[in-house]
Amino acid sequence: MPTYKAPLDEIRFLLEEVHDVGQLAALPGYEDMTPDVLLTVLQEGARLCEEVLAPINQAGDAEGCRFEQGRVATPGGFKAAYDAYREGGWPAMTARPEFGGQGLPHLARFVFDEMLCSSNLSFSMYPGLAYGATALLERWGDDELRRRFLPKLVDGSWGGTMCLTEAHAGTDLGMIRTRAVPAGDGAYLVTGTKIFISSGEHDLTDNIIHLVLAKLPDAPPGTRGISLLLVPKLLPTEEGAAGTPNGVSCGSIEHKMGIKANSTCVMNFENARGWLVGEPHRGMRTMFTMMNGARLAVGMQGLGLAEVAYQNAVAYAKDRLQGRAMRGPQNPREEADPIVVHPDVRRMLMTMKAYIEGMRALAYWVGLLIDVAGRHPEAARREEAEDLLALMTPVIKGFCTDVGFEIANLALQCYGGHGYIREFGMEQFVRDARIAQIYEGTNGVQAMDLLGRKIPEGGGRLAKRFFALAEGELAAAAEDAALADIAKPVAEALRTLQRTTGAVMSRALQNPEEVGAAASEYLRLFGLVATGWMWVRLAKVAAAQGGARNDARLATARFYVARLLPQTAALSAQIVSGAGPVMALEASAL
Ligand SMILES: Cc1cc2nc3c(=O)[nH]c(=O)nc-3n(C[C@H](O)[C@H](O)[C@H](O)COP(=O)(O)OP(=O)(O)OC[C@H]3O[C@@H](n4cnc5c(N)ncnc54)[C@H](O)[C@@H]3O)c2cc1C
């Protein structure tokens, strides 16, 4: 069975030394949130992940969810694990204190999310959706909705979902057919069928709060006519108990490639009572609070699975004896050397390590931006953080999940045939990692969001902020003799990214297909450069502090620059070749 140990030393290094989370305590409302407090909370979270959630991950995959007469049973151990999660107060982590929350910084949740996903991705999605629903209601719910629903979401006794997708409307939500008609008493009656709804029905909570996209009778066509409704599975009593059945039922669950212990449901709404959240026809804007949070959380799924797959691959590579080292036997008392001596196995392990540590630094930087954007007393700092957060959201979602899948695959490869069979659990990581590239907007859609929307936004304001920040740090590091060999190639890659951005943007003025043809490679290019920038930050601290662990960080930074960063040149060449080669054939010739 695979094992998981939360990388607490690495987390502490990033929070304290690299990203200076001490600054959080200067934000209003976070006065008590010193690094020590955060690390103590995260240590407790690590224990839950290591001792309760990781041990039921493989069995949960083998057993899967069961659907019987409209009800979904989660695999053995999931209910007890959820109770432990709830009793530990984890649903309340970042929620506002006035609704029973603990008011912790969002960064802490980000880090905890990584650990949850490493230990048990399927499990993480049950409370994860409730967490998103909580954030949405805090921001957009009226007083009555907040009073009735938030305390139960925050104490974990009720779950949440996001109901967007319909059979004929996935990426193109403008085509949804679910309707909401006024009931005459302020409520609406919601009718329609949603598919692929994660955690739509299960046995972990007393009630489930569905956030449903639907169209009102007077809705304009397309995405401008979508409204958001809160539809509970059970209609709560005035006293706050779960209450009586609403017109909501689960029609079936999907049989799928991975995350088998998380229920993926067809949800039927038949004149189900619901309440409008936010303004009529502005549901996409409202839902984006949940979707942006979910996109970042899905990025953490990529990182979390990469980490656990890597941990197991390293342990296996040190244990498995096959062949002799090219430099001569390293383990002469045995018949063979451990496979970790082979350069090709090292290549795989170093690739995983360099991506993971760099991506983690990038993800936590973005996590910190959420708190700065939400609470910094200076408007200019809040606006800067908001811009960077908007820019980085598709990068975290798309890059971390694409790379997360590649890493799970590399980890499987380290096991040879033993990775392909079930026993060692590596094939589960590959299957589980695959969905993260698809849901919450496919990675193609994330790439279009980055290049088609975020880069041109405000005359390039978001991108300029990113470029200025990275450029300044890289230029300073390039002057430092201890860092120059790392910082200079990253600075060059940043210039490549800037040049490529300019080239695509000017071509897009002539041909809008240029953006679509370039987007996926562009997102990868952006992710590689941003991760490289983070490696320079890590290297700066490592060089200043010294010691064996920091020497290893510097060596890993050099590996990143030598072996991974050069992809940027090829990506740029692919991008500037334009839409022509991509669109050359008629569809009939494909
Ligand atoms: C396990 C699982 C869990 C899920 N959980 C949820 C959930 O909780 N709630 C929910 O609402 N949904 C959920 N989904 C749905 C998921 O978000 C959608 O599957 C996803 O958004 C893609 O929609 P689609 O499957 O209809 O694919 P399509 O939209 O048909 O896309 C097919 C392909 O075409 C591409 N494409 C489509 N339009 C464009 C375009 N304009 N430009 C470029 N490329 C395009 C896509 O990138 C993709 O590669 C889940 C799905 C799965 C499999």
The ligand as an SDF file (V2000), in Angstrom:
LIG
                    3D

 53 58  0  0  0  0  0  0  0  0999 V2000
  -15.6780   13.0350  -12.5830 C   0  0  0  0  0  0  0  0  0  0  0  0
  -16.3010   14.3270  -12.9900 C   0  0  0  0  0  0  0  0  0  0  0  0
  -16.7340   15.2120  -12.0160 C   0  0  0  0  0  0  0  0  0  0  0  0
  -17.3640   16.4060  -12.3810 C   0  0  0  0  0  0  0  0  0  0  0  0
  -17.8750   17.2400  -11.4110 N   0  0  0  0  0  0  0  0  0  0  0  0
  -18.6760   18.2740  -11.7880 C   0  0  0  0  0  0  0  0  0  0  0  0
  -19.4060   19.0200  -10.8160 C   0  0  0  0  0  0  0  0  0  0  0  0
  -19.2890   18.7930   -9.5970 O   0  0  0  0  0  0  0  0  0  0  0  0
  -20.2580   19.9870  -11.2540 N   0  0  0  0  0  0  0  0  0  0  0  0
  -20.4220   20.2590  -12.5740 C   0  0  0  0  0  0  0  0  0  0  0  0
  -21.2140   21.1230  -12.9020 O   0  0  0  0  0  0  0  0  0  0  0  0
  -19.7170   19.5920  -13.5230 N   0  0  0  0  0  0  0  0  0  0  0  0
  -18.8620   18.5970  -13.1540 C   0  0  0  0  0  0  0  0  0  0  0  0
  -18.1660   17.8920  -14.1070 N   0  0  0  0  0  0  0  0  0  0  0  0
  -18.2950   18.2790  -15.4920 C   0  0  0  0  0  0  0  0  0  0  0  0
  -17.0290   18.9080  -16.0680 C   0  0  0  0  0  0  0  0  0  0  0  0
  -16.8190   20.1660  -15.5160 O   0  0  0  0  0  0  0  0  0  0  0  0
  -17.1750   18.9030  -17.5970 C   0  0  0  0  0  0  0  0  0  0  0  0
  -17.0240   17.5670  -18.0090 O   0  0  0  0  0  0  0  0  0  0  0  0
  -16.1830   19.8180  -18.2790 C   0  0  0  0  0  0  0  0  0  0  0  0
  -16.4650   21.1540  -17.9720 O   0  0  0  0  0  0  0  0  0  0  0  0
  -16.1990   19.6560  -19.8080 C   0  0  0  0  0  0  0  0  0  0  0  0
  -17.5000   19.6030  -20.3270 O   0  0  0  0  0  0  0  0  0  0  0  0
  -17.9000   18.4000  -21.2960 P   0  0  0  0  0  0  0  0  0  0  0  0
  -17.5340   17.1290  -20.6120 O   0  0  0  0  0  0  0  0  0  0  0  0
  -19.3090   18.5630  -21.7120 O   0  0  0  0  0  0  0  0  0  0  0  0
  -16.9530   18.5410  -22.5470 O   0  0  0  0  0  0  0  0  0  0  0  0
  -17.1870   19.5040  -23.8250 P   0  0  0  0  0  0  0  0  0  0  0  0
  -17.5890   20.8470  -23.3640 O   0  0  0  0  0  0  0  0  0  0  0  0
  -18.0540   18.7910  -24.7870 O   0  0  0  0  0  0  0  0  0  0  0  0
  -15.7130   19.5860  -24.3960 O   0  0  0  0  0  0  0  0  0  0  0  0
  -15.1180   18.5400  -25.1920 C   0  0  0  0  0  0  0  0  0  0  0  0
  -13.7510   19.0190  -25.6640 C   0  0  0  0  0  0  0  0  0  0  0  0
  -13.9070   20.1850  -26.4950 O   0  0  0  0  0  0  0  0  0  0  0  0
  -13.1580   21.2690  -25.9760 C   0  0  0  0  0  0  0  0  0  0  0  0
  -13.9210   22.5060  -26.1610 N   0  0  0  0  0  0  0  0  0  0  0  0
  -15.2220   22.7180  -25.9120 C   0  0  0  0  0  0  0  0  0  0  0  0
  -15.5560   23.9910  -26.1880 N   0  0  0  0  0  0  0  0  0  0  0  0
  -14.4400   24.6080  -26.5860 C   0  0  0  0  0  0  0  0  0  0  0  0
  -14.1310   25.9390  -27.0170 C   0  0  0  0  0  0  0  0  0  0  0  0
  -15.0480   26.8940  -27.0600 N   0  0  0  0  0  0  0  0  0  0  0  0
  -12.8450   26.2200  -27.3600 N   0  0  0  0  0  0  0  0  0  0  0  0
  -11.9070   25.2640  -27.3120 C   0  0  0  0  0  0  0  0  0  0  0  0
  -12.1440   23.9850  -26.9400 N   0  0  0  0  0  0  0  0  0  0  0  0
  -13.3940   23.6600  -26.5770 C   0  0  0  0  0  0  0  0  0  0  0  0
  -12.9290   20.9510  -24.5110 C   0  0  0  0  0  0  0  0  0  0  0  0
  -11.7540   21.5650  -23.9930 O   0  0  0  0  0  0  0  0  0  0  0  0
  -12.8120   19.4310  -24.5290 C   0  0  0  0  0  0  0  0  0  0  0  0
  -11.5060   19.0390  -24.8330 O   0  0  0  0  0  0  0  0  0  0  0  0
  -17.5030   16.7250  -13.7550 C   0  0  0  0  0  0  0  0  0  0  0  0
  -17.0190   15.8440  -14.7320 C   0  0  0  0  0  0  0  0  0  0  0  0
  -16.4480   14.6630  -14.3640 C   0  0  0  0  0  0  0  0  0  0  0  0
  -15.9960   13.7100  -15.4410 C   0  0  0  0  0  0  0  0  0  0  0  0
  1  2  1  0
  2  3  1  0
  2 52  2  0
  3  4  2  0
  4  5  1  0
  4 50  1  0
  5  6  2  0
  6  7  1  0
  6 13  1  0
  7  8  2  0
  7  9  1  0
  9 10  1  0
 10 11  2  0
 10 12  1  0
 12 13  2  0
 13 14  1  0
 14 15  1  0
 14 50  1  0
 15 16  1  0
 16 17  1  0
 16 18  1  0
 18 19  1  0
 18 20  1  0
 20 21  1  0
 20 22  1  0
 22 23  1  0
 23 24  1  0
 24 25  2  0
 24 26  1  0
 24 27  1  0
 27 28  1  0
 28 29  2  0
 28 30  1  0
 28 31  1  0
 31 32  1  0
 32 33  1  0
 33 34  1  0
 33 48  1  0
 34 35  1  0
 35 36  1  0
 35 46  1  0
 36 37  1  0
 36 45  1  0
 37 38  2  0
 38 39  1  0
 39 40  1  0
 39 45  2  0
 40 41  1  0
 40 42  2  0
 42 43  1  0
 43 44  2  0
 44 45  1  0
 46 47  1  0
 46 48  1  0
 48 49  1  0
 50 51  2  0
 51 52  1  0
 52 53  1  0
M  END
$$$$
